């Protein structure tokens, strides 16, 4: 299911729920990741999607003609996500 990217704090509840059912998830932190599809576009260029790890929430796509998270500071988003994930 595709979702719009929200602030890291809005995903914290889902991370806590995951931690309750998966003992290994206690050390996991939220992270915005970019994935690449194995099959390129018809033009031969790569394309892919953005996902919130470890929740598996898809928040956008990227490719030669679009980038749903263009203008988003992914490094800053991940730093904030790391900080709040470790705090709980």
N, C-alpha and C positions, 0 to 999 in steps of 0.2 A: 504494500500500500504506500503510495507516495504522499508525503506530508510536506508542509512548508517548514523551513528551518526556523526554529524558535531559539530563545536564549537557553544556555546549558541548564540553568536552574529548573526549567520546565520539564526536563527529561529526568531529573533526579528521582522523582517518585517511581518511575518505571525501573530505574537502576536499583533502587532499594527493594522493589518487589522481586527482581531477578536475584538479588543477593539472598533473599529469604528462601528461595527454592534451589539455589545452586551454591554450594559451599565454596567453590573455586572463584565465584564472582566477587567475593569480598575484597579482593585486591584489584579488581578491574576498575578502570576509570573511563568516563565518557570520552569519545574522540570522534571528530568529523573526518571521515576517510573518503578518498577518491578511488574508485575502482574502474578498471579498464576492461571492456568486453573483449573476448578473444577474437571476435569477428569484426573486421573494420566496416566502416560505412562503404557505400557503393563507390565513393571517390577514393577509397583506399586509406583514408585517414582514420585514426582511432576515435572511439567514443566510449562513454562510460556513465557512471552515476555516482552520486554522493550518498553516503550512508552514515548513520550514527551507530558507532560500535560501542558496546556489544549488543545493542538493542535490535539491530537489523532494520532500522527505520530508514527508508529511502526518502531523501529530501530534495532531490533534483538530479538533472542530467547535464552532461557537458559533451560537446562535440565540435565539429568544424563550424557549424552555423549558429550555435547557441551555448550559453553557459548560465544555468539557472542561478548560480551563486556568484555571478560576476559582481564584483564590488564588495563581497563579504571578506573580511579579514579572517581567514581560516586559522592562521597561527594564533591570533588573539582569542578566537573562539575556543580553540583547543587548550590554550593556557588556562582560561577561565574554567573550562570543563574539568581539567585536571585538578585545579585548586579545589573546586567544590566537591568533586568526587572523593578526594582524599580526606576532606574535612569531616565526612560522615562516617 
